[in-house]
C-alpha cells in the first residue's frame, strides 16, 4: 500500500513537471512569435515609408524629365533658328561682297563675319571730310549698295562711329568738343540716311559712337590711324 502511494506521488510530480515545462515552452514560443510579429510590423512600416519616399522621388524625376524635354525642344528650336540666321548672314555677306567689289579692292571697305554677326567697316575717307559728319557723294553710293542688301528683314542694324586717337582740333571744338561727339554724329548721319533715303524701319536701327576707344589696330602709322577712322555697320539677329 505504501509503495502504491509513493508511485502515485511520483506520477503526480512528473505530470506537474511536464505541464510546467510545456507551459514554459509555449510561453517562449509565443514570445518569439510576438517578437517576429513586431519585427514584421516594423519592417512593413519601414517598407511603407521607403515606398512613399521612392514614389516621391519618382514624381520628382518625372517632373525633372519633363522640364529637360522642354528645354531640349527649346534648344533644338533655337539651333534651327541660329542655323537659319547664319545662312541668311552668309547670303547677305556674299551679296555685299559682290556689290562692293571695287570698294573692297581699294581697301575702303572690309567685311567680317563671325557666326551670327556680320560687320561692314567703311573707312571715313570715303564717307566724310576730315572733322565732318556730312556724308560725301561717294559715301552715299556705298551706303546705297549696303542698304539694298539690308533693307529687307527684321534684324537689327547697328551703326557704330569710330575715330582715331588724334584729339579734335581747336577749329572744330565748338561743334565737336571731343571725338565722342564726332563719332556719334557720324553714326547718326548714316542711320538717318538709311531711314530717310531707303525707308529702313527706325526700329531696326541703332546709332552709337565709340570715339577712339575701340581701335582695330594700335599702330600709329598714317595707314593704321586711317583704319581706325571708320563707320561699322553691324548686322545681328533680332532677339526673341
PADRENTI-20678 format. One line per 4 residues: number of its first residue (from 1); for each residue x, y negated, z negated of N, C-alpha, C. Coordinates in nm, 3 decimals, padded with zeros to 5 digits. Atoms other than C-alpha are relative to their C-alpha. Layout:
// residues N
NUM> X,Y,Z,X,Y,Z,X,Y,Z ~ ... .
//
This chain:
// residues 240
1> 00.084,00.120,00.000,00.000,00.000,00.000,00.088,-00.125,00.000 ~ -00.092,00.113,00.007,00.276,-00.237,-00.089,00.073,-00.018,00.132 ~ -00.070,00.005,-00.131,00.455,-00.150,00.234,-00.088,-00.064,00.104 ~ 00.096,00.056,-00.096,00.144,-00.235,00.434,-00.012,-00.149,-00.019 .
5> 00.012,00.144,00.030,00.115,-00.570,00.260,00.120,-00.077,00.053 ~ -00.123,00.065,-00.047,00.473,-00.655,00.339,-00.001,-00.011,00.152 ~ 00.002,00.000,-00.146,00.424,-00.561,00.703,-00.095,-00.105,00.052 ~ 00.097,00.102,-00.043,00.116,-00.781,00.728,00.057,-00.139,-00.019 .
9> -00.059,00.130,00.026,00.302,-01.073,00.575,00.106,-00.034,00.105 ~ -00.102,00.021,-00.103,00.589,-01.030,00.818,-00.065,-00.033,00.135 ~ 00.070,00.024,-00.128,00.347,-01.017,01.110,-00.055,-00.140,00.004 ~ 00.055,00.137,00.005,00.179,-01.339,00.996,00.108,-00.103,00.016 .
13> -00.110,00.095,-00.008,00.509,-01.508,00.957,00.052,-00.011,00.144 ~ -00.047,00.000,-00.139,00.618,-01.408,01.307,-00.097,-00.073,00.091 ~ 00.104,00.067,-00.082,00.288,-01.523,01.451,00.009,-00.151,-00.016 ~ -00.012,00.143,00.026,00.329,-01.862,01.283,00.123,-00.057,00.072 .
17> -00.123,00.046,-00.066,00.685,-01.892,01.420,-00.021,-00.012,00.151 ~ 00.027,00.003,-00.144,00.571,-01.805,01.771,-00.089,-00.119,00.035 ~ 00.093,00.109,-00.028,00.289,-02.059,01.754,00.072,-00.135,-00.007 ~ -00.075,00.125,00.014,00.521,-02.341,01.632,00.099,-00.020,00.115 .
21> -00.095,00.008,-00.111,00.780,-02.263,01.898,-00.071,-00.036,00.130 ~ 00.080,00.030,-00.121,00.514,-02.264,02.169,-00.046,-00.144,-00.003 ~ 00.045,00.138,00.014,00.379,-02.594,02.038,00.114,-00.099,00.028 ~ -00.115,00.086,-00.021,00.725,-02.745,02.032,00.036,-00.008,00.149 .
25> -00.033,-00.004,-00.142,00.793,-02.631,02.387,-00.105,-00.076,00.084 ~ 00.107,00.069,-00.073,00.456,-02.760,02.503,00.015,-00.151,-00.011 ~ -00.019,00.143,00.019,00.518,-03.099,02.347,00.120,-00.052,00.078 ~ -00.119,00.039,-00.074,00.865,-03.110,02.503,-00.029,-00.010,00.150 .
29> 00.036,00.002,-00.143,00.724,-03.021,02.843,-00.089,-00.119,00.032 ~ 00.091,00.113,-00.021,00.450,-03.280,02.801,00.079,-00.132,00.002 ~ -00.081,00.122,00.003,00.705,-03.547,02.708,00.080,-00.015,00.129 ~ -00.073,00.005,-00.126,00.909,-03.452,03.013,-00.089,-00.044,00.115 .
33> 00.095,00.039,-00.106,00.604,-03.482,03.235,-00.033,-00.148,-00.007 ~ 00.031,00.141,00.017,00.520,-03.818,03.086,00.116,-00.088,00.046 ~ -00.118,00.076,-00.043,00.878,-03.938,03.143,00.010,-00.002,00.152 ~ -00.004,-00.006,-00.146,00.866,-03.817,03.501,-00.108,-00.088,00.062 .
37> 00.110,00.083,-00.051,00.529,-03.986,03.550,00.036,-00.149,-00.011 ~ -00.040,00.139,00.018,00.668,-04.311,03.407,00.105,-00.040,00.105 ~ -00.104,00.026,-00.100,00.973,-04.286,03.633,-00.062,-00.013,00.139 ~ 00.067,00.006,-00.130,00.748,-04.216,03.931,-00.077,-00.129,00.017 .
41> 00.075,00.126,-00.006,00.531,-04.515,03.843,00.093,-00.118,00.025 ~ -00.097,00.106,-00.020,00.836,-04.740,03.817,00.055,00.002,00.142 ~ -00.050,-00.012,-00.138,00.968,-04.606,04.147,-00.103,-00.052,00.099 ~ 00.107,00.047,-00.089,00.631,-04.668,04.311,-00.011,-00.153,-00.004 .
45> 00.008,00.145,00.013,00.624,-05.023,04.172,00.117,-00.067,00.073 ~ -00.117,00.054,-00.069,00.978,-05.085,04.296,-00.015,00.008,00.152 ~ 00.023,-00.017,-00.143,00.883,-04.947,04.635,-00.100,-00.102,00.052 ~ 00.100,00.099,-00.041,00.581,-05.176,04.649,00.063,-00.138,00.013 .
49> -00.069,00.129,-00.005,00.797,-05.477,04.565,00.093,-00.006,00.120 ~ -00.093,-00.006,-00.113,01.058,-05.370,04.819,-00.075,-00.009,00.133 ~ 00.081,00.003,-00.121,00.788,-05.313,05.079,-00.051,-00.141,00.029 ~ 00.048,00.138,-00.017,00.644,-05.660,05.020,00.114,-00.091,00.045 .
53> -00.116,00.080,-00.038,00.993,-05.810,05.046,00.037,00.024,00.146 ~ -00.032,-00.033,-00.138,01.058,-05.626,05.371,-00.105,-00.057,00.096 ~ 00.106,00.059,-00.083,00.720,-05.738,05.508,00.024,-00.150,00.019 ~ -00.026,00.143,-00.008,00.808,-06.098,05.424,00.120,-00.029,00.091 .
57> -00.116,00.018,-00.086,01.149,-06.063,05.588,-00.036,00.025,00.146 ~ 00.043,-00.031,-00.136,00.987,-05.908,05.892,-00.075,-00.117,00.061 ~ 00.073,00.116,-00.050,00.749,-06.200,05.925,00.096,-00.116,00.029 ~ -00.099,00.105,-00.024,01.044,-06.438,05.889,00.079,00.025,00.128 .
61> -00.073,-00.034,-00.123,01.235,-06.253,06.162,-00.086,-00.022,00.123 ~ 00.091,00.020,-00.114,00.931,-06.261,06.388,-00.016,-00.148,00.031 ~ 00.011,00.145,-00.021,00.892,-06.636,06.333,00.128,-00.054,00.063 ~ -00.128,00.046,-00.055,01.263,-06.691,06.398,00.016,00.044,00.145 .
65> -00.008,-00.051,-00.137,01.243,-06.475,06.709,-00.085,-00.084,00.094 ~ 00.087,00.084,-00.084,00.952,-06.682,06.840,00.065,-00.135,00.026 ~ -00.068,00.129,-00.016,01.148,-07.004,06.779,00.116,00.013,00.099 ~ -00.113,-00.020,-00.090,01.455,-06.862,06.955,-00.046,00.020,00.144 .
69> 00.053,-00.017,-00.135,01.245,-06.752,07.252,-00.041,-00.134,00.060 ~ 00.041,00.132,-00.047,01.100,-07.102,07.275,00.122,-00.085,00.038 ~ -00.122,00.076,-00.028,01.448,-07.257,07.257,00.069,00.052,00.126 ~ -00.060,-00.059,-00.118,01.573,-07.014,07.521,-00.070,-00.048,00.126 .
73> 00.075,00.048,-00.116,01.295,-07.112,07.759,00.030,-00.147,00.027 ~ -00.033,00.142,-00.016,01.371,-07.479,07.693,00.137,-00.017,00.062 ~ -00.135,00.007,-00.056,01.740,-07.424,07.764,00.000,00.040,00.148 ~ 00.008,-00.041,-00.140,01.654,-07.241,08.086,-00.058,-00.112,00.086 .
77> 00.062,00.109,-00.076,01.428,-07.526,08.196,00.099,-00.116,00.017 ~ -00.097,00.109,-00.009,01.699,-07.783,08.114,00.113,00.036,00.095 ~ -00.105,-00.043,-00.090,01.956,-07.579,08.301,-00.043,-00.015,00.145 ~ 00.053,00.016,-00.136,01.734,-07.571,08.609,-00.003,-00.148,00.038 .
81> 00.005,00.145,-00.025,01.682,-07.947,08.577,00.140,-00.056,00.024 ~ -00.138,00.048,-00.015,02.057,-08.007,08.534,00.058,00.041,00.135 ~ -00.049,-00.045,-00.130,02.136,-07.799,08.841,-00.061,-00.081,00.113 ~ 00.067,00.083,-00.102,01.879,-07.993,09.042,00.060,-00.140,00.003 .
85> -00.060,00.133,00.008,02.032,-08.320,08.917,00.137,-00.002,00.066 ~ -00.134,-00.007,-00.060,02.384,-08.214,09.016,-00.011,00.013,00.151 ~ 00.018,-00.015,-00.145,02.261,-08.106,09.358,-00.040,-00.132,00.064 ~ 00.042,00.129,-00.051,02.092,-08.443,09.406,00.117,-00.098,00.001 .
89> -00.117,00.088,00.004,02.408,-08.627,09.298,00.101,00.039,00.108 ~ -00.089,-00.045,-00.109,02.612,-08.414,09.539,-00.048,-00.058,00.133 ~ 00.055,00.051,-00.125,02.378,-08.517,09.820,00.026,-00.150,00.013 ~ -00.018,00.145,-00.005,02.397,-08.886,09.729,00.147,-00.038,00.014 .
93> -00.143,00.027,-00.013,02.775,-08.877,09.689,00.044,00.019,00.144 ~ -00.034,-00.025,-00.141,02.807,-08.725,10.037,-00.054,-00.111,00.089 ~ 00.061,00.107,-00.079,02.569,-08.988,10.177,00.078,-00.130,-00.016 ~ -00.077,00.123,00.024,02.765,-09.272,10.013,00.137,00.007,00.067 .
97> -00.131,-00.012,-00.064,03.099,-09.138,10.137,-00.011,-00.017,00.152 ~ 00.022,00.015,-00.144,02.957,-09.119,10.487,-00.025,-00.147,00.036 ~ 00.036,00.139,-00.031,02.813,-09.472,10.474,00.114,-00.097,-00.027 ~ -00.104,00.094,00.043,03.121,-09.628,10.312,00.140,00.047,00.041 .
101> -00.129,-00.055,-00.042,03.399,-09.456,10.506,00.106,-00.110,00.015 ~ -00.101,00.106,-00.024,03.570,-09.779,10.613,00.041,-00.068,-00.129 ~ -00.032,00.064,00.127,03.548,-09.935,10.267,00.087,00.091,-00.087 ~ -00.082,-00.095,00.075,03.689,-09.619,10.108,00.140,00.006,00.059 .
105> -00.131,-00.004,-00.066,03.969,-09.609,10.365,00.082,-00.124,-00.032 ~ -00.071,00.125,00.033,04.053,-09.973,10.287,00.027,-00.013,-00.149 ~ -00.019,-00.002,00.146,04.060,-09.884,09.915,-00.074,-00.113,-00.070 ~ 00.087,00.097,00.066,03.787,-10.135,09.839,-00.108,00.069,-00.082 .
109> 00.104,-00.077,00.068,03.553,-09.862,09.716,00.058,00.135,-00.040 ~ -00.039,-00.132,00.048,03.616,-09.549,09.507,-00.127,00.070,-00.052 ~ 00.115,-00.078,00.046,03.362,-09.273,09.441,00.051,00.114,-00.087 ~ -00.040,-00.105,00.095,03.395,-09.041,09.142,-00.124,00.069,-00.053 .
113> 00.115,-00.077,00.050,03.157,-08.763,09.042,00.047,00.096,-00.109 ~ -00.027,-00.090,00.112,03.167,-08.586,08.706,-00.131,00.061,-00.046 ~ 00.120,-00.073,00.039,02.893,-08.328,08.658,-00.127,-00.079,00.032 ~ 00.128,00.067,-00.024,02.569,-08.526,08.612,00.016,-00.152,00.003 .
117> -00.026,00.144,-00.003,02.729,-08.871,08.658,00.076,-00.034,00.127 ~ -00.064,00.045,-00.123,02.815,-09.046,08.983,00.038,-00.146,-00.017 ~ -00.049,00.136,00.019,03.030,-09.360,08.969,00.056,-00.052,00.132 ~ -00.047,00.067,-00.120,03.088,-09.600,09.258,00.070,-00.129,-00.043 .
121> -00.077,00.118,00.038,03.368,-09.853,09.200,00.020,-00.090,00.122 ~ -00.018,00.098,-00.107,03.365,-10.165,09.414,00.090,-00.111,-00.053 ~ -00.094,00.102,00.048,03.665,-10.397,09.378,-00.056,-00.139,00.021 ~ 00.060,00.134,-00.004,03.586,-10.760,09.313,00.039,-00.079,00.123 .
125> -00.046,00.078,-00.116,03.784,-10.882,09.616,-00.097,00.009,00.117 ~ 00.098,-00.011,-00.107,03.507,-10.758,09.844,-00.138,-00.051,-00.043 ~ 00.130,00.044,00.052,03.223,-10.877,09.619,-00.003,-00.148,-00.037 ~ 00.003,00.136,00.058,03.324,-11.211,09.464,00.129,-00.076,00.030 .
129> -00.120,00.084,00.004,03.562,-11.501,09.491,00.054,00.000,-00.143 ~ -00.061,00.004,00.133,03.801,-11.545,09.201,-00.079,-00.093,-00.092 ~ 00.071,00.079,00.099,03.616,-11.664,08.892,-00.144,-00.029,00.034 ~ 00.138,00.025,-00.043,03.275,-11.644,09.066,-00.084,00.126,-00.019 .
133> 00.094,-00.112,00.008,02.966,-11.427,09.022,-00.097,-00.002,00.118 ~ 00.083,00.006,-00.121,02.814,-11.516,09.362,00.050,00.104,00.100 ~ -00.039,-00.112,-00.086,02.813,-11.214,09.595,00.036,-00.051,00.139 ~ -00.046,00.037,-00.133,03.010,-11.258,09.918,-00.078,00.075,00.108 .
137> 00.071,-00.069,-00.108,02.856,-11.165,10.257,00.048,00.143,00.021 ~ -00.051,-00.135,-00.017,03.088,-10.864,10.294,-00.037,00.089,-00.120 ~ 00.046,-00.074,00.117,02.992,-10.763,09.941,-00.146,00.040,00.013 ~ 00.142,-00.034,-00.020,02.623,-10.778,10.029,-00.014,00.115,00.099 .
141> 00.005,-00.109,-00.097,02.691,-10.550,10.325,00.028,00.135,-00.067 ~ -00.030,-00.124,00.075,02.844,-10.291,10.090,-00.119,00.037,-00.089 ~ 00.112,-00.028,00.090,02.558,-10.323,09.840,-00.123,00.046,00.077 ~ 00.112,-00.047,-00.082,02.305,-10.278,10.124,00.012,00.150,00.026 .
145> -00.021,-00.143,-00.025,02.459,-09.940,10.205,-00.023,00.081,-00.128 ~ 00.019,-00.071,00.128,02.463,-09.842,09.838,-00.149,00.008,-00.033 ~ 00.142,00.002,00.034,02.101,-09.948,09.787,-00.079,00.097,00.087 ~ 00.071,-00.092,-00.089,01.989,-09.746,10.090,00.010,00.144,-00.051 .
149> -00.018,-00.135,00.052,02.131,-09.433,09.925,-00.066,00.020,-00.136 ~ 00.049,-00.012,00.138,01.997,-09.510,09.577,-00.145,-00.043,-00.018 ~ 00.133,00.059,00.019,01.659,-09.672,09.641,-00.104,00.104,-00.040 ~ 00.099,-00.103,00.033,01.456,-09.352,09.634,00.044,00.074,-00.126 .
153> -00.030,-00.074,00.122,01.435,-09.175,09.299,-00.045,-00.074,-00.124 ~ 00.039,00.059,00.128,01.371,-09.244,08.934,00.116,-00.007,-00.098 ~ -00.115,-00.001,00.089,01.721,-09.210,08.791,00.048,-00.141,-00.029 ~ -00.046,00.129,00.047,01.891,-09.493,08.608,00.123,-00.045,00.080 .
157> -00.115,00.059,-00.069,02.129,-09.724,08.797,00.061,-00.102,-00.095 ~ -00.068,00.086,00.096,02.376,-09.883,08.558,00.111,-00.076,00.072 ~ -00.101,00.084,-00.064,02.582,-10.175,08.690,00.090,-00.059,-00.107 ~ -00.097,00.042,00.100,02.898,-10.246,08.493,00.098,-00.101,00.061 .
161> -00.099,00.098,-00.042,03.113,-10.557,08.528,00.129,00.017,-00.078 ~ -00.131,-00.017,00.064,03.488,-10.526,08.456,00.096,-00.107,00.055 ~ -00.102,00.096,-00.042,03.773,-10.778,08.467,00.138,00.054,-00.033 ~ -00.135,-00.036,00.043,04.150,-10.764,08.431,00.028,-00.069,-00.134 .
165> -00.035,00.056,00.132,04.336,-10.881,08.120,00.040,-00.147,00.005 ~ -00.039,00.141,-00.012,04.413,-11.228,08.254,-00.113,-00.088,-00.053 ~ 00.106,00.084,00.057,04.222,-11.491,08.049,-00.059,-00.095,00.105 ~ 00.066,00.098,-00.085,03.976,-11.730,08.213,00.078,-00.132,-00.005 .
169> -00.075,00.125,-00.006,04.150,-12.044,08.331,-00.082,-00.118,-00.050 ~ 00.070,00.117,00.056,04.065,-12.389,08.188,-00.107,-00.056,00.093 ~ 00.097,00.058,-00.093,03.883,-12.496,08.505,-00.134,00.073,-00.002 ~ 00.124,-00.079,-00.002,03.624,-12.218,08.465,-00.061,00.020,-00.138 .
173> 00.044,-00.030,00.135,03.587,-12.207,08.088,-00.132,-00.067,-00.035 ~ 00.129,00.064,00.028,03.292,-12.445,08.090,-00.115,00.090,00.040 ~ 00.106,-00.089,-00.047,03.091,-12.185,08.283,00.015,00.141,-00.056 ~ -00.028,-00.134,00.052,03.259,-11.861,08.172,00.110,-00.013,-00.105 .
177> -00.101,00.021,00.105,03.434,-11.914,07.837,00.102,00.113,-00.009 ~ -00.091,-00.114,00.008,03.582,-11.563,07.844,-00.038,00.100,00.109 ~ 00.029,-00.107,-00.097,03.594,-11.250,08.059,-00.128,00.074,-00.032 ~ 00.130,-00.061,00.034,03.290,-11.124,07.869,-00.110,-00.062,00.085 .
181> 00.106,00.068,-00.075,03.068,-11.385,08.031,00.010,00.026,00.150 ~ -00.019,-00.021,-00.142,03.220,-11.338,08.376,-00.042,00.142,00.040 ~ 00.033,-00.139,-00.035,03.189,-10.957,08.375,-00.150,00.024,-00.008 ~ 00.144,-00.017,00.014,02.829,-10.974,08.253,-00.075,-00.072,00.112 .
185> 00.065,00.074,-00.108,02.734,-11.238,08.511,00.012,00.074,00.132 ~ -00.018,-00.075,-00.124,02.876,-11.027,08.793,-00.091,00.124,00.003 ~ 00.091,-00.116,00.005,02.685,-10.718,08.680,-00.144,-00.044,00.021 ~ 00.136,00.051,-00.015,02.367,-10.924,08.657,-00.029,-00.042,00.144 .
189> 00.019,00.040,-00.138,02.417,-11.061,09.008,-00.030,00.122,00.089 ~ 00.023,-00.122,-00.079,02.435,-10.709,09.153,-00.137,00.059,-00.031 ~ 00.131,-00.051,00.038,02.129,-10.597,08.956,-00.111,-00.083,00.066 ~ 00.100,00.086,-00.061,01.931,-10.898,09.079,-00.007,00.023,00.151 .
193> -00.002,-00.025,-00.145,02.039,-10.827,09.436,-00.074,00.130,00.033 ~ 00.071,-00.127,-00.022,01.918,-10.466,09.413,-00.151,-00.018,-00.016 ~ 00.142,00.020,00.026,01.585,-10.580,09.270,-00.065,-00.090,00.106 ~ 00.062,00.098,-00.088,01.521,-10.883,09.491,00.008,00.038,00.147 .
197> -00.021,-00.029,-00.142,01.664,-10.765,09.822,-00.052,00.138,00.038 ~ 00.033,-00.139,-00.036,01.588,-10.391,09.806,-00.117,00.056,-00.082 ~ 00.120,-00.039,00.075,01.289,-10.377,09.568,00.022,00.126,-00.084 ~ -00.023,-00.110,00.095,01.454,-10.124,09.338,-00.065,-00.038,-00.132 .
201> 00.076,00.029,00.122,01.239,-10.098,09.026,00.093,-00.049,-00.111 ~ -00.087,00.052,00.106,01.386,-10.312,08.748,00.011,00.093,-00.119 ~ -00.007,-00.096,00.111,01.304,-10.035,08.500,00.110,00.103,00.021 ~ -00.111,-00.093,-00.028,01.575,-09.828,08.672,00.135,-00.066,-00.017 .
205> -00.125,00.074,-00.006,01.837,-10.100,08.646,00.050,-00.040,-00.138 ~ -00.065,00.048,00.121,02.083,-10.185,08.372,00.121,-00.083,00.041 ~ -00.117,00.084,-00.025,02.345,-10.462,08.368,00.077,-00.017,-00.130 ~ -00.083,00.010,00.120,02.635,-10.465,08.124,00.140,-00.048,00.039 .
209> -00.136,00.047,-00.024,02.969,-10.644,08.102,00.095,00.058,-00.103 ~ -00.099,-00.060,00.090,03.281,-10.480,07.956,00.127,-00.084,-00.010 ~ -00.117,00.086,00.004,03.524,-10.768,08.007,00.123,00.077,00.049 ~ -00.125,-00.066,-00.041,03.882,-10.630,08.023,00.027,00.128,-00.081 .
213> -00.028,-00.102,00.101,03.837,-10.356,07.765,-00.022,00.144,00.044 ~ 00.010,-00.136,-00.051,03.772,-10.054,07.988,00.073,00.009,00.134 ~ -00.076,-00.002,-00.126,04.050,-10.061,08.246,00.012,00.142,00.056 ~ -00.028,-00.130,-00.060,04.107,-09.779,08.494,00.150,00.026,00.002 .
217> -00.144,-00.013,00.008,04.480,-09.844,08.469,00.056,-00.102,-00.098 ~ -00.063,00.091,00.096,04.706,-10.001,08.206,00.117,-00.075,00.059 ~ -00.114,00.066,-00.064,04.958,-10.125,08.459,-00.018,-00.151,00.011 ~ 00.002,00.146,-00.008,05.046,-10.490,08.511,00.033,-00.051,00.139 .
221> -00.028,00.045,-00.136,05.125,-10.497,08.882,-00.125,-00.062,00.060 ~ 00.113,00.066,-00.064,04.904,-10.702,09.114,-00.104,00.102,00.048 ~ 00.093,-00.103,-00.049,04.755,-10.385,09.266,-00.078,00.063,-00.115 ~ 00.067,-00.062,00.115,04.678,-10.235,08.924,-00.100,-00.096,-00.064 .
225> 00.096,00.099,00.051,04.519,-10.557,08.798,-00.121,-00.010,00.092 ~ 00.110,00.006,-00.096,04.311,-10.563,09.117,-00.096,00.116,-00.020 ~ 00.088,-00.118,00.021,04.179,-10.211,09.049,-00.088,-00.019,-00.123 ~ 00.080,00.022,00.121,04.059,-10.323,08.706,-00.110,-00.104,00.022 .
229> 00.104,00.101,-00.030,03.864,-10.618,08.855,-00.100,00.065,00.095 ~ 00.092,-00.084,-00.079,03.563,-10.426,08.973,-00.141,-00.007,-00.055 ~ 00.136,-00.030,00.045,03.194,-10.354,08.953,-00.021,00.149,00.019 ~ 00.030,-00.143,-00.011,03.097,-09.995,08.879,-00.150,00.019,00.001 .
233> 00.142,-00.035,-00.010,02.759,-09.865,08.988,-00.010,00.147,-00.038 ~ 00.003,-00.134,00.058,02.684,-09.559,08.779,-00.140,00.056,00.009 ~ 00.129,-00.067,-00.015,02.407,-09.317,08.860,-00.002,00.120,-00.093 ~ 00.012,-00.114,00.091,02.289,-09.073,08.595,-00.147,00.041,-00.007 .
237> 00.136,-00.052,00.008,01.984,-08.855,08.537,-00.080,-00.080,-00.102 ~ 00.089,00.071,00.093,01.691,-09.032,08.376,-00.035,00.093,-00.115 ~ 00.031,-00.089,00.113,01.644,-08.891,08.020,-00.148,00.030,-00.008 ~ 00.140,-00.040,00.018,01.326,-08.699,07.946,-00.062,-00.083,-00.111 .
//
